[in-house]
């Protein structure tokens, strides 16, 4: 089945199911290659610029691929710097998407520091809704989730149907371990967000991210003090 034959969500689901079965053991580069061949310019990579190995891999397989960055208004300066370095150094078309409200406008409407009181609502407005808008022109999107990152990600497929958005969702590095990530970064001189060298293991918005202690789970520094473990982009 090709994109020209895809007319409904059922068609996309069938395409994703078939591809996932066929590519379940394929390399990340092979998965991205299939996605580029299948979807062409209707394929986009979503990246938070917490790390850049997925973007590096994608542009090596599919030069000039679109890369979507959600500029929440709360990012660390180091993350914005990483985004700018990627735009300069990698063969990608980097697209920054802004929330509908500035931080000041959100504070005026909902009160200051909404992230401290209702992080789900803050993420919904500053991440989830902008991603919905950013993905609209595309049929398929690539993300950097890995199974070992958290229990909520343990069973992710390499190719899936994103029913909420009616798109094909591609997780080419789902099976990668942290050692494999580190090896890829070292062997390919991948750009690194400086925060990783300052005690951060998983990087999100500055108000909701802290350093992790030795032995802590990599995502323990996200939304510390809340039961929240995901921003909502993948649920």
ChimeraX attribute file (.defattr): number of C-alpha atoms within 10 A of each C-alpha:
attribute: neighborCount
match mode: 1-to-1
recipient: residues
	/A:1	12
	/A:2	11
	/A:3	14
	/A:4	8
	/A:5	9
	/A:6	15
	/A:7	9
	/A:8	10
	/A:9	16
	/A:10	13
	/A:11	16
	/A:12	25
	/A:13	20
	/A:14	16
	/A:15	19
	/A:16	22
	/A:17	18
	/A:18	15
	/A:19	18
	/A:20	19
	/A:21	12
	/A:22	11
	/A:23	18
	/A:24	17
	/A:25	12
	/A:26	13
	/A:27	14
	/A:28	22
	/A:29	17
	/A:30	14
	/A:31	25
	/A:32	25
	/A:33	16
	/A:34	15
	/A:35	24
	/A:36	19
	/A:37	13
	/A:38	16
	/A:39	18
	/A:40	17
	/A:41	15
	/A:42	18
	/A:43	25
	/A:44	28
	/A:45	23
	/A:46	21
	/A:47	20
	/A:48	22
	/A:49	26
	/A:50	24
	/A:51	23
	/A:52	21
	/A:53	21
	/A:54	26
	/A:55	26
	/A:56	23
	/A:57	20
	/A:58	28
	/A:59	19
	/A:60	17
	/A:61	18
	/A:62	20
	/A:63	14
	/A:64	15
	/A:65	23
	/A:66	23
	/A:67	23
	/A:68	23
	/A:69	22
	/A:70	22
	/A:71	20
	/A:72	23
	/A:73	16
	/A:74	15
	/A:75	20
	/A:76	17
	/A:77	12
	/A:78	15
	/A:79	24
	/A:80	19
	/A:81	14
	/A:82	21
	/A:83	23
	/A:84	13
	/A:85	14
	/A:86	22
	/A:87	15
	/A:88	12
	/A:89	10
	/A:90	21
	/A:91	18
	/A:92	22
	/A:93	17
	/A:94	22
	/A:95	16
	/A:96	14
	/A:97	17
	/A:98	19
	/A:99	20
	/A:100	13
	/A:101	14
	/A:102	13
	/A:103	17
	/A:104	12
	/A:105	12
	/A:106	18
	/A:107	13
	/A:108	10
	/A:109	10
	/A:110	11
	/A:111	11
	/A:112	14
	/A:113	14
	/A:114	16
	/A:115	15
	/A:116	14
	/A:117	12
	/A:118	11
	/A:119	17
	/A:120	17
	/A:121	15
	/A:122	19
	/A:123	20
	/A:124	16
	/A:125	17
	/A:126	25
	/A:127	21
	/A:128	21
	/A:129	17
	/A:130	21
	/A:131	21
	/A:132	13
	/A:133	12
	/A:134	19
	/A:135	19
	/A:136	13
	/A:137	12
	/A:138	16
	/A:139	20
	/A:140	28
	/A:141	22
	/A:142	26
	/A:143	20
	/A:144	19
	/A:145	22
	/A:146	21
	/A:147	18
	/A:148	15
	/A:149	17
	/A:150	16
	/A:151	9
	/A:152	13
	/A:153	15
	/A:154	14
	/A:155	13
	/A:156	15
	/A:157	24
	/A:158	27
	/A:159	27
	/A:160	22
	/A:161	23
	/A:162	19
	/A:163	13
	/A:164	9
	/A:165	15
	/A:166	16
	/A:167	20
	/A:168	24
	/A:169	23
	/A:170	28
	/A:171	22
	/A:172	28
	/A:173	25
	/A:174	23
	/A:175	21
	/A:176	17
	/A:177	14
	/A:178	12
	/A:179	9
	/A:180	12
	/A:181	13
	/A:182	12
	/A:183	12
	/A:184	16
	/A:185	18
	/A:186	11
	/A:187	8
	/A:188	11
	/A:189	11
	/A:190	19
	/A:191	20
	/A:192	19
	/A:193	21
	/A:194	16
	/A:195	18
	/A:196	14
	/A:197	9
	/A:198	10
	/A:199	14
	/A:200	22
	/A:201	21
	/A:202	20
	/A:203	24
	/A:204	22
	/A:205	20
	/A:206	14
	/A:207	14
	/A:208	18
	/A:209	20
	/A:210	20
	/A:211	19
	/A:212	18
	/A:213	13
	/A:214	8
	/A:215	6
	/A:216	11
	/A:217	13
	/A:218	17
	/A:219	21
	/A:220	19
	/A:221	22
	/A:222	26
	/A:223	21
	/A:224	13
	/A:225	10
	/A:226	12
	/A:227	8
	/A:228	12
	/A:229	15
	/A:230	16
	/A:231	19
	/A:232	14
	/A:233	12
	/A:234	13
	/A:235	9
